[in-house]
Amino acid sequence: MAQPDSTQHPGTVLRKRFMEPHGLKAEALATDLGVPITRLEDILAGQRSIGAEVALRLGRYFGTSPLYWMNLQSRFDLHVTAQVLGADIEHEVRPSVGEGAARRVA
C-alpha cells in the first residue's frame, strides 16, 4: 500500500482506506478496538491524534504495523508544524553542520 500524502490527517486515511472499503461504521470499529466512540470520532474528524495505544489497536485489527499509524501521525504533525512555524524556524535557527554551516565558515 502506497504511503498516503502527509497533508492527510491519519483519521482521514483510516476512514477512506480502511473503514469505507470494508463497510465499517465508527461505532462498530470503536467496539472492536475497545476504545470509546468519542475518541474514534475525534480521530476520524481530525480533532485528535493517533497515539501509541490506538496505533497498537489499529495495527492488530487491520493487520498492519503499529508503526504505520504512528508514522502517519508524525508525518502529518511535521507537515502542520512546518506550515505554521517553518518560515520562522528558517529565520531563527542557524545551521551548525552541513551546507549552511559551511557557508558560514567560508
N, C-alpha and C positions, 0 to 999 in steps of 0.2 A: 504494500500500500504506500503510495507516494505521501511524502510529508506535506501536511496542509500549510497553507500560507500563514506566516507569523502574525498577520493582521487579524486573523480569525480568533475569537475567544474560544478556549477549549470547549466551552458549553455548546457552541455552535457546531464544532466538529463532532461532539458527542451526539447531538441531535441529528445532524444531516448524514453522517457517515455510519452511525451505529444504531441509533434508535429507529429512524424512519425506514431504512431498508428492511428492518426486522418487524416493523409494525409495533414497536414498543411504546407504551404510554409511560409518562413520568411516574404515575402512581405505582404501576406495576414494577418498574425498574427500581424505584426507591425501596419498595418492599423487598425485592430480590437482593438488593445490595445491603439492606439493613441500615439504611440511613433515613433521616426524617425527610419527608416530601418537600418541606420548605427549603432544606439545604440543596436538594437536587434542582428544584425550581429556580433557586437563586443562581446556581451554576449555569443552567440552561439559558437563563435570561442575561448572562454575562455580568451579574452583580456580585458573584462570589468566585474565588479562585478554587482550583482543584488542589487540595492539599495531599500530603503523603497517604493518609488513611483512605481517602476516596480513590486515589490512584491505585492503591493496592486492591481495593474492592473492584474497581473497573477492570483492572488487569486480570483478576481472577475470573470475573464474569464473562468478559469478552475474549479471553484467551490471548491477551496482549501483555506486553511488559508494562509493569507499573511505571517504568522509566519513560515509556511512550507518552503517558499522560503528564508526567512531571516536565518532560521536555516541551510539550505543547504549551504548558503554563509558563515555563521560563522564557520561551521564545516570545510569547505574547507579552509578558511583562517587560521584557527588554525593548520590544517594539514600542509599547506605550510610553515607557520612560524616555526612550530616545526622542520620541515626538515631542514630549513635554520639556525635557531638560537637555537634550543633545546639543543644541547650539550654545547654551550657557556653559556646558562642560567643555566644549571645544575651546571656548574663550578663557575659561578659568584654569584649566589644568594644562600644565606644560609637560610634554613627554620627557621622561628621563632616560629611556632606552629606545633603540630603533631609529627610524628615519628622522623623526622630529628632533631627537637629541643630537644626532649627527649634524643637522643643520645649525643647531645652537652652538655646538663646539667649534665648528669650522669657521 
